Amino acid sequence: MKRLEDYNPTTIFLYFLAVTVVPTVFVDPALAALSLSGAAAYYILRGQGRLRDFYVYGGLLLAMALINPLFRHNGVTVLFVMGNNPITLEATIYGFVASSMILSVILWFSTFSRIMTSEKLLYLFGRVSPKLALILSMALRYIPLFSTQAKRVGDAQKVLGLYKEDNIIDDIRGGARVFGVMVSWALENGIITADSMAARGYGIGRRSSFAIYKFTRADAALLLMILTLFGAAAGVSVLLGVSFTFYPAIKPPPSLPAAAVYSAYALLSFLPAALEVWECVKWKYLLSKI
């Protein structure tokens, strides 16, 4: 067994597609909680998260969850009335479920952007659509470059003394200056990149490709497991009508089919974290034998 990031890009891409589709299509408190827990566990085990990040994510979760009951007043269970608008239990629960689902997708794709490098995206989409592969790889490449360049511009402005006044107005003006510089920088670099690729003959005739990735038996076994778990979760939900009802009153799905769906999706969502833990334990065991 290997870490998820060590598998073939096709297997990795299909995993992230499967694990994000289920809670997005089937809005359910248990599926949203499992997706968020699995994404957070993998995020932490890969060493991506800092304590400050989780404060931000927690605040984002709470803010998104409270928006729904403030603007939607469906439901029969009124908790209290605010400004002649009823705040219902159903709308509050739906807000937390929807915000948990959105946050889990953010965490999954944050990890996806770290694992799926430009080389893997080119391998995945290069033969199908070279232009799409190029756009995706360049977009992922510019995310860290944009952040690094923005920090450089901000530091340069501080050295020039443009942040002398410690107030919010000065911060807004400084942020606007940095943003304006970054827009010009991004457009200029885009034009330079396009001219450079045109000079090298990109898009003229058929291009050959080279890939170091091979689809092995381990990839086939993991892909079969992913498709089986995804098929069990999505198939049972569709065929047996496993759906959580929020309005007008809370109504959970039948217990037995729901347990099958939740079990299959729990295994799917915690699969990367389990692979990460297994590799760590195996590595420490091998070190102890030296």
Secondary structure, 3 states (H helix, E strand, C coil): CCCHHHCCHHHHHHHHHHHHHHHHHCCCHHHHHHHHHHHHHHHHHCCCCCHHHHHHHHHHHHHHHHHHHHHCCCCCCEEEEECCEEEEHHHHHHHHHHHHHHHHHHHHHHHHHHHCCHHHHHHHHCCCCHHHHHHHHHHHHHHHHHHHHHHHHHHHHHHCCCCCCCCHHHHHHHHHHHHHHHHHHHHHHHHHHHHHHHHCCCCCCCCCCCCCCCCCHHHHHHHHHHHHHHHHHHHHHHHCCCCCECCCCCECCCHHHHHHHHHHHHHHHCHHHHHHHHHHHHHHHHHHCC
